[in-house]
């Protein structure tokens, strides 16, 4: 933990010093730039400060020192709290030596756990980045810090899993963690990806609603503390796509820009010991991009951004690995 704290404050001071240096040289660089271009004071007033380039770099957000000192501490405390919350419920089983597993395809959870790792790391990176942006760190730097936060936390999870018989160090989990943590950064550097966003929906499964169901022969007993993070039967993961962006210009006015199409995936009977009765389901559904709805206040923007990580109830159709097709007027 001491090394983690030292690493964090070292990382933050590097970003802080870079930003301060850029801010200090900006006025001088601006005068040089102005003289080279021959710009008058009147013309300069017409140029947005955010568009002026200082020695090849764009304007840097101002670091807010008191927030910058607070945010890393809050971030460390938050990660430590999340880790500590898992110790008793998740890591109280039989211990073993360090074990590595490669459960890529057709694993016990039919890849629902990998999607969970991927999605969770996306949100962890975004949340951490938002905290550091609040402290005045530029968006791209904040995203990289968010990536480091998410990777450290979930790597700690995997390293702890490695010593327990029920879990083990899963290489596919680590890959999913890294891809998920990096996705918000990829969206920042490749704006095309901003048209594709991952969402989740959840409704408690029969195993959550009635634990006795999981105690019947052939089922693995679900412990109550595992429900919120391990009730994969109740989860669906979605990839929501911006349709309006793909349409030709003459059709953009026909399709609402807030109406997306999403592809989803879920799996059922996962606690069942008999692999044959487990079922994959693939969905096609409408989806709402809440960030395209009216409301530009800071509060509404934040609220829409948070809620936009969830797939809201919408018409859908699912295709089952058992050959069944079912239509829903509203599917969550």
PyMOL commands that set and color helices and strands:
alter all, ss='L'
color gray80, all
select helices_A, chain A and resi 2-37+41-45+49-51+65-90+112-134+139-161+171-189+191-195+206-209+211-215+224-230+232-234+243-246+275-277+290-292+298-307
alter helices_A, ss='H'
color red, helices_A
select strands_A, chain A and resi 53-54+57-58+100-101+169-170+196-202+235-241+259-268+279-288+314-320+325-331
alter strands_A, ss='S'
color yellow, strands_A
deselect
rebuild
show_as cartoon
